[in-house]
C-alpha cells in the first residue's frame, strides 16, 4: 500500500489537455476496481512481446517485467544479486535460473506490481516456470494465464533486423511494422532509440534455435495447466492488442 502521507513532487500539468487528464484518471479508477491480473507473454524473438507488454501494463495498471531489463537494472544498482549476475555475464556464462528467479521475486515485491504483472518473455525454461509457480503458491497467488504470440520465422527475422528499442523502458519500434511518431525517437519521452547488438540475422539464428529448444516447451507446460492461449502475432500492432485485451477481459469478467 502507498503511504497516504507521502509527499509527491509537483508536476506542471497545464500543457496536458483536460480530456487526456480525465481519461487517465478514469483509467486508474477503473483499474482499482478491476481484478488483479498475473500474466506471462511468451513467443520467439521479434514476436512483439516488447511492443505489447508495455501496452498491457498501462491498460490494466499492472507492472511489466522483462528478464533483460531486470538483469541490467540489478547490475547497474550493484545489488548483491546484480553482482552475481554481472560476474556470470562477464564470464560469458548464462545467468542461472535460480538467480533470475531471485531477481524476479525482488521486482514482484515492488509497489508497482501490487495489482499484478505481465511477464515479458519469461519464463524462458521449464525450470523457471516451475519455480515461478512455487513462488506464487507461497504468496497465495497463481499465474492467471500465459499468452503465446505466434509468428513465423521469416517474419520475426524481418522484424528483428529493423527493430529499434527505447533503452530505459524497453518499448520497441520498427520503421515498417510499428514506426515511432518521430523517426529515431521514443513516442513518450522523445529520447533517442537504439539498435541492440544482437538484433542481426547471424545472432538471431542462434537465439531462435535456443528459443525453440528451451522456451517453446514452456507453452506446452502451460497448455497442460489449461492456462495457455495462442494469438496470431503476424498482424498490425493494434489488431493484436485488441485481441489480447478481448481475451484478458473475457477471462476476468466473471471474477
Secondary structure, DSSP 8 states (H G I E B T S, - for coil): ---TT--------TTS-HHHHHHHHHHHHHHHHS--EEEEEE-STTSSHHHHHHHHHHHHT-EEEEHHHHHHHHHHTT-HHHHHHHHHHHTT----HHHHHHHHHHHHTSGGGTTEEEEES---SHHHHHHHHHHHHHTT----EEEEEE--HHHHHHHHHHEEE-TTT--EEETTTB--SSTTB-TTT--B-B--TT-SHHHHHHHHHHIIIIIHHHHHHHHTTT-EEEEE-SS-HHHHHHHHHHHHHHHHTT-
